[in-house]
Amino acid sequence: MDLNKEPLQFGAILFPQYDLLDVTGTTRMLEGFKEHFKILYLSEDGEPCISSGQTSLVCTHSWKNPPRLDILFVPGGGAGAEVVMQKQEFLDSIKKLASQAKYIVSVCTGSAILANAGLLDGKRATSNKMAFPWVVQFGPKVNWVREARWTEDGNVFTSSGVSAGMDLAIRLVQLVVGEPSVPFLLDVAEYRWNSDPSLDPFTNVIPDIDVSKVKQDGGYVSYHEYYALVKALRK
């Protein structure tokens, strides 16, 4: 390693009701490589931000006035993601950070946020399989890949749901730190890596829902409306 090289600044963008494991599962895989990754948490005001599981993470910066980020990381959060991606100020901040980042990364329904910001147009991307039909409505110009555990398209990386973020994080370790570091990481974490990005074992749970037929007025199907349909299907 070049001792004069600064670690990559990894910025996790937090918003009320983000999914905790989307964030901490990912950062857990990176935290042992402090010489390569400096992990930052950013909320709207720089204050602690509460997850959907009622756990808060301490934030060091605001995404309104952020530091330079080498890795822009956007988690999912279902209803929370839906709310925050309707805020133009938030989308503008995401787009500005993305324009400066070396890597753009999302987990789960974080890809809906990136898609809504136009950052996935013309790119291959994936998302949480249970939420897949809901997410794709925000990216009509995106090449959505149903079967993928994660996707890589240029400097844009998206993963499937929740635990898939850990698989993608290991891929980032492989790219940034190097392949020899991966086996030790897996042993320490006692984790079995889904190392094939093209194969998500949960693809079969994608609900058979065509959201375009739910709303005839051209509006989008809300998160709560969508999950009411999912629950009805799974009865």
MDAnalysis code that builds the backbone (N, CA, C; Angstrom):
import MDAnalysis as mda
import numpy as np

u = mda.Universe.empty(705, n_residues=235, atom_resindex=np.repeat(np.arange(235), 3), trajectory=True)
u.add_TopologyAttr("name", ["N", "CA", "C"] * 235)
u.add_TopologyAttr("resid", np.arange(1, 236))
u.add_TopologyAttr("resname", ["MET", "ASP", "LEU", "ASN", "LYS", "GLU", "PRO", "LEU", "GLN", "PHE", "GLY", "ALA", "ILE", "LEU", "PHE", "PRO", "GLN", "TYR", "ASP", "LEU", "LEU", "ASP", "VAL", "THR", "GLY", "THR", "THR", "ARG", "MET", "LEU", "GLU", "GLY", "PHE", "LYS", "GLU", "HIS", "PHE", "LYS", "ILE", "LEU", "TYR", "LEU", "SER", "GLU", "ASP", "GLY", "GLU", "PRO", "CYS", "ILE", "SER", "SER", "GLY", "GLN", "THR", "SER", "LEU", "VAL", "CYS", "THR", "HIS", "SER", "TRP", "LYS", "ASN", "PRO", "PRO", "ARG", "LEU", "ASP", "ILE", "LEU", "PHE", "VAL", "PRO", "GLY", "GLY", "GLY", "ALA", "GLY", "ALA", "GLU", "VAL", "VAL", "MET", "GLN", "LYS", "GLN", "GLU", "PHE", "LEU", "ASP", "SER", "ILE", "LYS", "LYS", "LEU", "ALA", "SER", "GLN", "ALA", "LYS", "TYR", "ILE", "VAL", "SER", "VAL", "CYS", "THR", "GLY", "SER", "ALA", "ILE", "LEU", "ALA", "ASN", "ALA", "GLY", "LEU", "LEU", "ASP", "GLY", "LYS", "ARG", "ALA", "THR", "SER", "ASN", "LYS", "MET", "ALA", "PHE", "PRO", "TRP", "VAL", "VAL", "GLN", "PHE", "GLY", "PRO", "LYS", "VAL", "ASN", "TRP", "VAL", "ARG", "GLU", "ALA", "ARG", "TRP", "THR", "GLU", "ASP", "GLY", "ASN", "VAL", "PHE", "THR", "SER", "SER", "GLY", "VAL", "SER", "ALA", "GLY", "MET", "ASP", "LEU", "ALA", "ILE", "ARG", "LEU", "VAL", "GLN", "LEU", "VAL", "VAL", "GLY", "GLU", "PRO", "SER", "VAL", "PRO", "PHE", "LEU", "LEU", "ASP", "VAL", "ALA", "GLU", "TYR", "ARG", "TRP", "ASN", "SER", "ASP", "PRO", "SER", "LEU", "ASP", "PRO", "PHE", "THR", "ASN", "VAL", "ILE", "PRO", "ASP", "ILE", "ASP", "VAL", "SER", "LYS", "VAL", "LYS", "GLN", "ASP", "GLY", "GLY", "TYR", "VAL", "SER", "TYR", "HIS", "GLU", "TYR", "TYR", "ALA", "LEU", "VAL", "LYS", "ALA", "LEU", "ARG", "LYS"])
u.atoms.positions = np.array([
    [0.835, -1.210, 0.000],
    [0.000, 0.000, 0.000],
    [0.866, 1.255, 0.000],
    [0.434, 2.280, -0.726],
    [1.092, 3.578, -0.725],
    [0.746, 4.293, 0.579],
    [1.731, 4.445, 1.474],
    [1.472, 5.033, 2.787],
    [1.088, 6.505, 2.696],
    [1.381, 7.135, 1.580],
    [1.034, 8.546, 1.407],
    [-0.362, 8.730, 0.823],
    [-1.006, 7.630, 0.488],
    [-2.328, 7.696, -0.114],
    [-3.404, 7.810, 0.955],
    [-4.294, 8.767, 0.813],
    [-5.378, 8.963, 1.778],
    [-6.451, 7.897, 1.593],
    [-7.089, 7.475, 2.691],
    [-8.199, 6.523, 2.543],
    [-9.356, 7.159, 1.793],
    [-10.133, 6.332, 1.121],
    [-11.313, 6.825, 0.417],
    [-12.373, 7.235, 1.431],
    [-12.953, 8.395, 1.220],
    [-14.016, 8.868, 2.118],
    [-15.343, 8.250, 1.667],
    [-15.876, 7.399, 2.516],
    [-17.118, 6.677, 2.264],
    [-18.229, 7.391, 3.022],
    [-19.146, 8.005, 2.299],
    [-20.203, 8.789, 2.929],
    [-21.556, 8.121, 2.832],
    [-22.091, 7.681, 3.981],
    [-23.424, 7.074, 4.034],
    [-24.459, 8.174, 4.242],
    [-25.368, 8.303, 3.293],
    [-26.411, 9.328, 3.343],
    [-27.603, 8.786, 4.130],
    [-27.883, 9.412, 5.272],
    [-28.964, 8.942, 6.131],
    [-30.166, 9.877, 6.062],
    [-31.330, 9.293, 6.226],
    [-32.598, 10.033, 6.231],
    [-33.532, 9.299, 7.187],
    [-34.531, 9.955, 7.742],
    [-35.419, 9.289, 8.692],
    [-36.021, 8.005, 8.120],
    [-35.940, 6.930, 8.887],
    [-36.483, 5.617, 8.533],
    [-35.640, 4.873, 7.500],
    [-34.332, 5.184, 7.427],
    [-33.450, 4.367, 6.594],
    [-33.372, 2.967, 7.202],
    [-32.980, 1.987, 6.390],
    [-32.831, 0.623, 6.887],
    [-31.461, 0.481, 7.545],
    [-31.460, 0.110, 8.811],
    [-30.223, 0.062, 9.584],
    [-29.216, -0.928, 9.016],
    [-29.668, -2.139, 8.650],
    [-28.729, -3.144, 8.156],
    [-28.189, -2.788, 6.782],
    [-28.969, -2.080, 5.977],
    [-28.425, -1.584, 4.712],
    [-27.118, -0.837, 4.969],
    [-27.128, -0.041, 6.037],
    [-25.976, 0.809, 6.356],
    [-24.911, 0.040, 7.121],
    [-25.279, -0.512, 8.265],
    [-24.273, -1.095, 9.157],
    [-23.744, -2.434, 8.654],
    [-24.552, -3.173, 7.894],
    [-24.025, -4.391, 7.278],
    [-22.907, -4.060, 6.313],
    [-23.118, -2.994, 5.554],
    [-22.100, -2.552, 4.591],
    [-20.857, -2.029, 5.298],
    [-21.057, -1.111, 6.242],
    [-19.888, -0.497, 6.890],
    [-19.114, -1.500, 7.743],
    [-19.815, -2.528, 8.251],
    [-19.107, -3.552, 9.034],
    [-18.055, -4.263, 8.183],
    [-18.360, -4.466, 6.917],
    [-17.406, -5.138, 6.044],
    [-16.223, -4.242, 5.678],
    [-16.400, -2.938, 5.818],
    [-15.337, -2.002, 5.444],
    [-14.517, -1.524, 6.629],
    [-15.071, -1.596, 7.836],
    [-14.464, -0.910, 8.973],
    [-13.105, -1.469, 9.379],
    [-12.804, -2.705, 8.993],
    [-11.503, -3.269, 9.331],
    [-10.371, -2.800, 8.437],
    [-10.699, -1.960, 7.462],
    [-9.691, -1.491, 6.498],
    [-9.591, 0.030, 6.566],
    [-9.254, 0.515, 7.743],
    [-9.250, 1.969, 7.991],
    [-8.225, 2.712, 7.152],
    [-7.189, 2.018, 6.706],
    [-6.210, 2.675, 5.853],
    [-6.742, 2.855, 4.430],
    [-7.860, 2.207, 4.135],
    [-8.456, 2.289, 2.797],
    [-9.797, 3.024, 2.767],
    [-10.548, 2.954, 3.870],
    [-11.880, 3.570, 3.916],
    [-12.031, 4.413, 5.180],
    [-12.471, 5.637, 5.021],
    [-12.857, 6.477, 6.149],
    [-14.375, 6.644, 6.078],
    [-15.080, 6.107, 7.068],
    [-16.537, 6.058, 7.021],
    [-17.141, 7.295, 7.678],
    [-17.986, 7.975, 6.928],
    [-18.690, 9.165, 7.413],
    [-20.185, 8.929, 7.310],
    [-20.932, 9.479, 8.265],
    [-22.390, 9.406, 8.229],
    [-22.942, 10.818, 8.107],
    [-23.810, 11.013, 7.127],
    [-24.354, 12.348, 6.851],
    [-25.871, 12.332, 6.966],
    [-26.426, 13.263, 7.731],
    [-27.874, 13.437, 7.823],
    [-28.225, 14.842, 7.331],
    [-29.485, 15.174, 7.346],
    [-29.895, 16.488, 6.831],
    [-29.250, 17.618, 7.621],
    [-29.219, 17.495, 8.952],
    [-28.700, 18.565, 9.798],
    [-27.403, 18.202, 10.527],
    [-26.844, 17.025, 10.228],
    [-25.627, 16.605, 10.896],
    [-25.853, 16.008, 12.269],
    [-27.107, 15.882, 12.658],
    [-27.459, 15.314, 13.951],
    [-27.755, 13.815, 13.801],
    [-27.812, 13.060, 14.921],
    [-28.157, 11.639, 14.832],
    [-29.452, 11.431, 14.063],
    [-29.497, 10.347, 13.291],
    [-30.641, 10.090, 12.414],
    [-31.217, 8.719, 12.758],
    [-32.530, 8.653, 12.952],
    [-33.167, 7.434, 13.435],
    [-33.589, 6.529, 12.277],
    [-33.311, 5.252, 12.435],
    [-33.629, 4.262, 11.402],
    [-35.044, 3.733, 11.574],
    [-35.457, 2.892, 10.638],
    [-36.787, 2.274, 10.736],
    [-36.875, 1.338, 11.934],
    [-35.733, 0.887, 12.438],
    [-35.703, 0.026, 13.613],
    [-35.547, 0.790, 14.906],
    [-35.683, 2.125, 14.834],
    [-35.616, 3.012, 16.003],
    [-34.222, 3.110, 16.613],
    [-33.201, 2.753, 15.840],
    [-31.818, 2.936, 16.261],
    [-31.241, 4.134, 15.520],
    [-30.526, 4.994, 16.250],
    [-29.922, 6.173, 15.638],
    [-28.428, 5.985, 15.453],
    [-27.904, 6.532, 14.381],
    [-26.463, 6.567, 14.166],
    [-25.973, 8.006, 14.330],
    [-24.820, 8.143, 14.941],
    [-24.224, 9.458, 15.131],
    [-23.672, 9.951, 13.796],
    [-24.053, 11.142, 13.411],
    [-23.597, 11.713, 12.142],
    [-22.562, 12.804, 12.391],
    [-21.659, 12.942, 11.476],
    [-20.586, 13.919, 11.610],
    [-20.745, 15.099, 10.648],
    [-21.622, 14.942, 9.650],
    [-21.776, 15.985, 8.643],
    [-23.234, 16.067, 8.185],
    [-23.534, 17.165, 7.525],
    [-24.835, 17.352, 6.882],
    [-24.674, 17.146, 5.382],
    [-25.681, 16.480, 4.766],
    [-25.586, 16.353, 3.309],
    [-25.912, 17.671, 2.604],
    [-26.343, 18.677, 3.383],
    [-26.549, 20.007, 2.798],
    [-25.221, 20.733, 2.598],
    [-24.252, 20.413, 3.447],
    [-22.927, 21.033, 3.374],
    [-21.875, 19.945, 3.579],
    [-21.769, 19.053, 2.620],
    [-20.966, 17.845, 2.831],
    [-19.494, 18.042, 2.511],
    [-18.670, 17.146, 3.055],
    [-17.271, 17.104, 2.619],
    [-17.189, 16.395, 1.268],
    [-16.012, 16.375, 0.694],
    [-15.809, 15.593, -0.524],
    [-15.963, 14.115, -0.200],
    [-16.703, 13.400, -1.031],
    [-16.888, 11.966, -0.840],
    [-16.311, 11.224, -2.036],
    [-15.493, 10.231, -1.746],
    [-14.986, 9.371, -2.807],
    [-16.002, 8.287, -3.154],
    [-16.735, 7.837, -2.120],
    [-17.775, 6.828, -2.311],
    [-19.073, 7.378, -1.760],
    [-20.022, 7.604, -2.634],
    [-21.364, 8.034, -2.228],
    [-22.197, 6.796, -2.006],
    [-22.722, 6.647, -0.789],
    [-23.472, 5.455, -0.424],
    [-24.900, 5.837, -0.033],
    [-25.876, 5.246, -0.726],
    [-27.283, 5.548, -0.469],
    [-28.014, 4.264, -0.078],
    [-28.477, 4.161, 1.160],
    [-29.215, 2.972, 1.594],
    [-30.685, 3.063, 1.202],
    [-31.402, 1.989, 1.481],
    [-32.842, 2.011, 1.281],
    [-33.565, 2.315, 2.580],
    [-34.868, 2.127, 2.525],
    [-35.652, 2.419, 3.719],
    [-37.126, 2.519, 3.429],
    [-37.552, 1.946, 2.300],
    [-38.980, 1.882, 2.026],
    [-39.677, 3.223, 2.099],
    [-40.545, 3.365, 3.090],
    [-41.327, 4.591, 3.222],
    [-40.436, 5.803, 3.433],
    [-39.327, 5.626, 4.153],
    [-38.406, 6.737, 4.365],
    [-37.758, 7.191, 3.072],
    [-37.375, 6.230, 2.242],
    [-36.792, 6.560, 0.944],
    [-37.803, 7.300, 0.077],
    [-39.051, 6.850, 0.128],
    [-40.094, 7.488, -0.673],
    [-40.263, 8.958, -0.296],
    [-40.227, 9.243, 0.999],
    [-40.412, 10.624, 1.461],
    [-39.236, 11.502, 1.046],
    [-38.017, 11.024, 1.315],
    [-36.864, 11.889, 1.096],
    [-36.601, 12.142, -0.380],
    [-36.943, 11.181, -1.242],
    [-36.629, 11.400, -2.653],
    [-37.635, 12.317, -3.345],
    [-38.641, 12.778, -2.613],
    [-39.538, 13.788, -3.146],
    [-39.037, 15.208, -2.857],
    [-37.939, 15.300, -2.099],
    [-37.388, 16.601, -1.732],
    [-36.312, 17.002, -2.738],
    [-36.564, 18.075, -3.450],
    [-35.636, 18.483, -4.499],
    [-34.270, 18.843, -3.949],
    [-34.234, 19.468, -2.773],
    [-32.951, 19.833, -2.165],
    [-32.105, 18.588, -1.908],
    [-32.753, 17.513, -1.470],
    [-32.046, 16.260, -1.226],
    [-31.514, 15.692, -2.535],
    [-32.357, 15.644, -3.566],
    [-31.927, 15.109, -4.856],
    [-30.787, 15.923, -5.447],
    [-30.860, 17.237, -5.285],
    [-29.789, 18.097, -5.797],
    [-28.470, 17.798, -5.092],
    [-28.541, 17.572, -3.781],
    [-27.330, 17.248, -3.026],
    [-26.749, 15.911, -3.477],
    [-27.626, 14.926, -3.690],
    [-27.183, 13.607, -4.144],
    [-26.507, 13.718, -5.513],
    [-27.107, 14.474, -6.406],
    [-26.540, 14.622, -7.751],
    [-25.178, 15.329, -7.713],
    [-25.056, 16.326, -6.859],
    [-23.777, 17.031, -6.745],
    [-22.702, 16.113, -6.177],
    [-23.044, 15.368, -5.140],
    [-22.083, 14.435, -4.546],
    [-21.688, 13.350, -5.545],
    [-22.658, 12.867, -6.305],
    [-22.386, 11.828, -7.297],
    [-21.431, 12.317, -8.380],
    [-21.569, 13.588, -8.745],
    [-20.712, 14.136, -9.807],
    [-19.240, 14.192, -9.395],
    [-18.984, 14.164, -8.090],
    [-17.626, 14.278, -7.572],
    [-17.060, 12.946, -7.083],
    [-17.916, 11.926, -6.981],
    [-17.516, 10.663, -6.360],
    [-16.813, 9.732, -7.340],
    [-15.921, 8.933, -6.794],
    [-15.263, 7.895, -7.590],
    [-16.208, 6.717, -7.795],
    [-16.963, 6.390, -6.757],
    [-17.940, 5.308, -6.816],
    [-19.283, 5.804, -6.285],
    [-20.352, 5.351, -6.937],
    [-21.722, 5.621, -6.486],
    [-22.338, 4.277, -6.147],
    [-22.808, 4.125, -4.908],
    [-23.230, 2.818, -4.409],
    [-24.601, 2.929, -3.746],
    [-25.476, 1.965, -4.039],
    [-26.756, 1.900, -3.329],
    [-27.027, 0.478, -2.885],
    [-27.817, 0.364, -1.833],
    [-28.290, -0.925, -1.335],
    [-29.809, -0.869, -1.282],
    [-30.435, -1.968, -1.650],
    [-31.884, -2.112, -1.480],
    [-32.616, -1.002, -2.251],
    [-33.624, -0.382, -1.626],
    [-34.407, 0.639, -2.318],
    [-33.677, 1.968, -2.438],
    [-32.411, 1.993, -2.022],
    [-31.599, 3.171, -2.322],
    [-31.486, 3.397, -3.819],
    [-31.634, 2.322, -4.598],
    [-31.585, 2.483, -6.060],
    [-32.788, 3.266, -6.578],
    [-33.903, 3.251, -5.843],
    [-35.050, 4.080, -6.234],
    [-34.689, 5.556, -6.110],
    [-33.917, 5.895, -5.075],
    [-33.471, 7.279, -4.888],
    [-32.546, 7.690, -6.027],
    [-31.564, 6.843, -6.327],
    [-30.648, 7.165, -7.427],
    [-31.388, 7.273, -8.755],
    [-32.350, 6.363, -8.963],
    [-33.117, 6.395, -10.213],
    [-33.938, 7.672, -10.306],
    [-34.562, 8.062, -9.201],
    [-35.398, 9.261, -9.202],
    [-34.573, 10.522, -9.433],
    [-33.287, 10.448, -9.090],
    [-32.384, 11.573, -9.319],
    [-31.798, 11.554, -10.734],
    [-32.126, 10.511, -11.517],
    [-31.630, 10.403, -12.878],
    [-30.223, 9.844, -12.972],
    [-29.697, 9.346, -11.861],
    [-28.303, 8.885, -11.839],
    [-28.119, 7.474, -12.380],
    [-29.241, 6.773, -12.604],
    [-29.154, 5.417, -13.150],
    [-29.613, 5.329, -14.600],
    [-29.960, 6.440, -15.198],
    [-30.430, 6.422, -16.592],
    [-29.379, 5.787, -17.503],
    [-29.814, 4.777, -18.268],
    [-28.917, 4.086, -19.183],
    [-27.988, 3.094, -18.516],
    [-28.135, 2.917, -17.194],
    [-27.269, 2.013, -16.448],
    [-27.998, 0.718, -16.098],
    [-27.216, -0.347, -15.880],
    [-27.745, -1.574, -15.305],
    [-27.873, -1.376, -13.800],
    [-28.980, -1.823, -13.230],
    [-29.184, -1.641, -11.793],
    [-30.135, -2.704, -11.279],
    [-30.103, -2.892, -9.973],
    [-31.025, -3.832, -9.342],
    [-31.502, -3.246, -8.025],
    [-32.294, -4.040, -7.296],
    [-32.844, -3.542, -6.043],
    [-33.381, -4.703, -5.222],
    [-33.941, -4.379, -4.083],
    [-34.600, -5.363, -3.222],
    [-35.636, -6.140, -4.018],
    [-35.600, -7.448, -3.922],
    [-36.478, -8.259, -4.759],
    [-37.949, -8.145, -4.358],
    [-38.248, -8.070, -3.065],
    [-39.636, -7.932, -2.653],
    [-40.215, -6.589, -3.078],
    [-39.353, -5.582, -3.179],
    [-39.799, -4.235, -3.558],
    [-39.553, -3.924, -5.028],
    [-39.079, -4.885, -5.798],
    [-38.609, -4.632, -7.154],
    [-39.637, -3.907, -8.034],
    [-40.890, -4.386, -8.133],
    [-41.854, -3.671, -8.982],
    [-42.112, -2.237, -8.527],
    [-42.014, -1.994, -7.221],
    [-42.205, -0.628, -6.720],
    [-41.050, 0.268, -7.137],
    [-39.841, -0.248, -7.043],
    [-38.650, 0.550, -7.332],
    [-38.565, 0.928, -8.808],
    [-38.848, -0.019, -9.700],
    [-38.585, 0.222, -11.124],
    [-39.444, 1.348, -11.697],
    [-40.565, 1.677, -11.042],
    [-41.406, 2.756, -11.566],
    [-40.702, 4.119, -11.516],
    [-39.645, 4.228, -10.691],
    [-38.923, 5.491, -10.574],
    [-37.778, 5.606, -11.580],
    [-37.576, 4.547, -12.382],
    [-36.475, 4.593, -13.338],
    [-36.840, 3.993, -14.680],
    [-37.714, 4.626, -15.440],
    [-38.111, 4.068, -16.739],
    [-36.974, 3.991, -17.750],
    [-35.882, 4.738, -17.518],
    [-34.744, 4.724, -18.442],
    [-33.600, 3.847, -17.931],
    [-33.880, 3.091, -16.865],
    [-32.858, 2.248, -16.259],
    [-32.970, 0.826, -16.803],
    [-31.847, 0.172, -16.994],
    [-31.830, -1.229, -17.401],
    [-31.867, -2.089, -16.144],
    [-33.057, -2.341, -15.625],
    [-33.225, -3.076, -14.381],
    [-32.934, -4.564, -14.583],
    [-32.120, -5.123, -13.703],
    [-31.711, -6.526, -13.813],
    [-32.328, -7.298, -12.647],
    [-33.371, -8.048, -12.937],
    [-34.120, -8.744, -11.896],
    [-33.272, -9.758, -11.139],
    [-32.448, -10.498, -11.852],
    [-31.743, -11.645, -11.267],
    [-30.470, -11.269, -10.511],
    [-30.027, -10.033, -10.624],
    [-28.715, -9.662, -10.088],
    [-28.716, -9.568, -8.562],
    [-27.642, -10.064, -7.961],
    [-27.394, -9.826, -6.535],
    [-26.856, -8.417, -6.373],
    [-25.954, -8.040, -7.287],
    [-25.544, -6.652, -7.400],
    [-25.135, -6.393, -8.841],
    [-25.058, -5.107, -9.197],
    [-24.657, -4.716, -10.543],
    [-23.487, -3.737, -10.465],
    [-22.695, -3.764, -11.500],
    [-21.617, -2.799, -11.690],
    [-21.741, -2.251, -13.104],
    [-21.845, -0.948, -13.209],
    [-21.916, -0.314, -14.530],
    [-21.106, 0.970, -14.456],
    [-19.882, 0.909, -14.984],
    [-18.986, 2.047, -14.819],
    [-18.646, 2.201, -13.341],
    [-18.884, 3.378, -12.804],
    [-18.592, 3.624, -11.387],
    [-19.841, 3.517, -10.512],
    [-20.923, 2.963, -11.084],
    [-22.188, 2.854, -10.353],
    [-22.433, 1.404, -9.947],
    [-22.659, 1.216, -8.651],
    [-22.895, -0.102, -8.082],
    [-24.245, -0.092, -7.349],
    [-25.087, -1.082, -7.637],
    [-26.350, -1.211, -6.909],
    [-26.493, -2.651, -6.434],
    [-27.105, -2.825, -5.267],
    [-27.289, -4.188, -4.783],
    [-28.759, -4.463, -4.520],
    [-29.045, -5.712, -4.364],
    [-30.371, -6.166, -3.989],
    [-30.624, -5.798, -2.528],
    [-31.540, -6.496, -1.866],
    [-32.025, -6.046, -0.570],
    [-31.160, -6.376, 0.628],
    [-31.043, -5.428, 1.528],
    [-30.534, -5.538, 2.895],
    [-29.204, -6.298, 2.960],
    [-29.243, -7.628, 3.144],
    [-28.014, -8.404, 3.310],
    [-27.148, -8.377, 2.052],
    [-27.748, -8.114, 0.898],
    [-26.964, -8.036, -0.342],
    [-25.956, -6.901, -0.293],
    [-26.223, -5.909, 0.550],
    [-25.268, -4.820, 0.706],
    [-23.935, -5.308, 1.237],
    [-23.960, -6.349, 2.064],
    [-22.714, -6.921, 2.575],
    [-21.945, -7.611, 1.457],
    [-22.677, -8.263, 0.548],
    [-22.021, -8.891, -0.602],
    [-21.344, -7.842, -1.477],
    [-22.039, -6.743, -1.710],
    [-21.470, -5.672, -2.527],
    [-20.290, -5.015, -1.813],
    [-20.389, -4.868, -0.488],
    [-19.280, -4.276, 0.263],
    [-18.022, -5.126, 0.143],
    [-18.186, -6.442, 0.146],
    [-17.031, -7.330, -0.023],
    [-16.423, -7.140, -1.405],
    [-17.273, -6.913, -2.390],
    [-16.776, -6.621, -3.736],
    [-15.952, -5.320, -3.734],
    [-16.395, -4.319, -2.972],
    [-15.632, -3.071, -2.879],
    [-14.275, -3.323, -2.218],
    [-14.253, -4.159, -1.193],
    [-12.985, -4.527, -0.570],
    [-12.079, -5.199, -1.595],
    [-12.649, -6.088, -2.384],
    [-11.894, -6.782, -3.421],
    [-11.281, -5.781, -4.396],
    [-12.046, -4.760, -4.777],
    [-11.575, -3.770, -5.748],
    [-10.547, -2.815, -5.151],
    [-10.827, -2.312, -3.959],
    [-10.012, -1.252, -3.366],
    [-8.811, -1.804, -2.598],
    [-9.036, -2.846, -1.819],
    [-7.985, -3.392, -0.962],
    [-7.217, -4.505, -1.674],
    [-7.969, -5.379, -2.351],
    [-7.343, -6.474, -3.076],
    [-7.912, -7.819, -2.690],
    [-7.915, -8.730, -3.636],
    [-8.468, -10.075, -3.451],
    [-7.895, -10.811, -2.243],
    [-6.593, -10.713, -1.940],
    [-6.051, -11.467, -0.805],
    [-6.684, -11.122, 0.539],
    [-7.305, -9.951, 0.645],
    [-7.916, -9.548, 1.909],
    [-9.283, -10.176, 2.143],
    [-9.898, -10.691, 1.096],
    [-11.282, -11.170, 1.203],
    [-11.437, -12.407, 2.086],
    [-10.650, -13.475, 1.930],
    [-10.861, -14.665, 2.763],
    [-10.781, -14.384, 4.260],
    [-9.819, -13.554, 4.667],
    [-9.693, -13.230, 6.086],
    [-10.922, -12.460, 6.560],
    [-11.388, -11.518, 5.765],
    [-12.590, -10.757, 6.109],
    [-13.780, -11.689, 6.308],
    [-13.967, -12.637, 5.405],
    [-15.089, -13.568, 5.498],
    [-14.987, -14.435, 6.747],
    [-13.786, -14.851, 7.095],
    [-13.599, -15.685, 8.284],
    [-13.881, -14.900, 9.559],
    [-13.397, -13.673, 9.621],
    [-13.628, -12.841, 10.806],
    [-15.125, -12.558, 10.980],
    [-15.794, -12.280, 9.876],
    [-17.226, -11.962, 9.920],
    [-18.105, -13.208, 10.002],
    [-17.485, -14.395, 9.814],
    [-18.237, -15.651, 9.760],
    [-19.403, -15.524, 8.766],
    [-19.019, -15.120, 7.563],
    [-20.010, -14.795, 6.535],
    [-19.746, -15.608, 5.273],
    [-20.816, -16.123, 4.681],
    [-20.715, -16.815, 3.397],
    [-21.105, -15.839, 2.290],
    [-20.131, -15.484, 1.490],
    [-20.306, -14.459, 0.465],
    [-21.057, -15.009, -0.737],
    [-22.122, -14.316, -1.132],
    [-22.766, -14.576, -2.422],
    [-21.923, -13.847, -3.467],
    [-20.934, -14.524, -3.991],
    [-19.908, -13.866, -4.808],
    [-20.266, -13.731, -6.283],
    [-21.377, -14.321, -6.708],
    [-21.801, -14.221, -8.103],
    [-22.803, -13.072, -8.224],
    [-22.404, -11.949, -8.805],
    [-23.304, -10.797, -8.883],
    [-24.530, -11.024, -9.751],
    [-24.465, -12.017, -10.621],
    [-25.565, -12.237, -11.568],
    [-26.679, -13.106, -11.001],
    [-26.470, -13.649, -9.797],
    [-27.413, -14.633, -9.279],
    [-27.844, -14.292, -7.856],
    [-29.054, -13.784, -7.729],
    [-29.627, -13.524, -6.409],
    [-30.570, -14.674, -6.058],
    [-30.324, -15.384, -4.957],
    [-31.178, -16.527, -4.606],
    [-32.602, -16.140, -4.244],
    [-32.875, -14.837, -4.138],
    [-34.216, -14.388, -3.781],
    [-35.000, -13.833, -4.971],
    [-34.489, -14.041, -6.174],
    [-35.185, -13.533, -7.364],
    [-36.613, -14.072, -7.456],
    [-36.806, -15.292, -6.991],
    [-38.132, -15.913, -7.109],
    [-39.193, -15.268, -6.225],
    [-38.801, -14.371, -5.306],
    [-39.799, -13.740, -4.436],
    [-40.336, -12.434, -5.023],
    [-39.829, -12.028, -6.206],
    [-40.343, -10.792, -6.817],
    [-41.848, -10.930, -7.054],
    [-42.643, -10.055, -6.460],
    [-44.106, -10.174, -6.614],
    [-44.559, -9.936, -8.051],
    [-45.584, -10.649, -8.443],
    [-46.163, -10.490, -9.782],
    [-47.148, -9.330, -9.748],
    [-46.593, -8.127, -9.714],
    [-47.401, -6.903, -9.647],
    [-46.935, -5.956, -10.748],
    [-47.862, -5.505, -11.562],
    [-47.574, -4.514, -12.591],
    [-48.085, -3.173, -12.077],
    [-47.179, -2.347, -11.556],
    [-47.605, -1.091, -10.933],
    [-48.225, -0.133, -11.941],
    [-47.892, -0.302, -13.233],
    [-48.458, 0.596, -14.249],
    [-49.962, 0.410, -14.395],
    [-50.450, -0.757, -13.972],
    [-51.887, -1.028, -14.067],
    [-52.636, -0.650, -12.802],
    [-51.882, -0.301, -11.761],
    [-52.519, 0.070, -10.491],
    [-52.985, 1.514, -10.531],
    [-52.140, 2.389, -11.074],
    [-52.474, 3.803, -11.194],
    [-52.659, 4.147, -12.670],
    [-53.875, 4.470, -13.035],
    [-54.176, 4.774, -14.434],
    [-53.946, 6.247, -14.771],
    [-53.705, 7.070, -13.736],
    [-53.567, 8.513, -13.963],
    [-52.120, 8.925, -14.207],
    [-51.226, 7.943, -14.271],
    [-49.822, 8.255, -14.504],
    [-49.035, 8.541, -13.246],
    [-49.705, 8.565, -12.098],
    [-49.006, 8.785, -10.842],
    [-48.293, 7.525, -10.395],
    [-47.433, 7.664, -9.399],
    [-46.705, 6.488, -8.929],
    [-47.462, 5.820, -7.788],
    [-47.228, 4.534, -7.618],
    [-47.825, 3.767, -6.538],
    [-46.996, 3.992, -5.283],
    [-47.635, 4.417, -4.212],
    [-46.904, 4.702, -2.985],
    [-46.386, 3.415, -2.359],
    [-45.438, 3.571, -1.469],
    [-44.857, 2.422, -0.776],
    [-45.930, 1.654, -0.005],
    [-46.785, 2.359, 0.687],
    [-47.812, 1.690, 1.485],
    [-48.861, 1.018, 0.598],
    [-49.218, 1.659, -0.508],
    [-50.140, 1.028, -1.450],
    [-49.538, -0.254, -2.011],
    [-48.262, -0.174, -2.344],
    [-47.592, -1.337, -2.935],
    [-47.560, -2.500, -1.952],
    [-47.180, -2.239, -0.729],
    [-47.069, -3.350, 0.219],
    [-48.417, -3.909, 0.647],
    [-49.467, -3.135, 0.513],
    [-50.799, -3.685, 0.715],
    [-51.104, -4.739, -0.362],
    [-50.669, -4.462, -1.591],
    [-50.827, -5.417, -2.690],
    [-49.972, -6.668, -2.456],
    [-48.748, -6.467, -1.976],
    [-47.861, -7.601, -1.708],
    [-48.453, -8.516, -0.640],
    [-48.945, -7.927, 0.414],
    [-49.508, -8.715, 1.511],
    [-50.739, -9.478, 1.056],
    [-51.535, -8.859, 0.176],
    [-52.722, -9.543, -0.356],
    [-52.322, -10.758, -1.202],
    [-51.215, -10.612, -1.966],
    [-50.730, -11.717, -2.786],
    [-50.208, -12.882, -1.967],
    [-49.644, -12.566, -0.813],
    [-48.958, -13.589, -0.028],
    [-49.852, -14.231, 1.034],
    [-51.113, -13.889, 1.041],
    [-52.047, -14.528, 1.985],
    [-52.290, -15.994, 1.621],
])
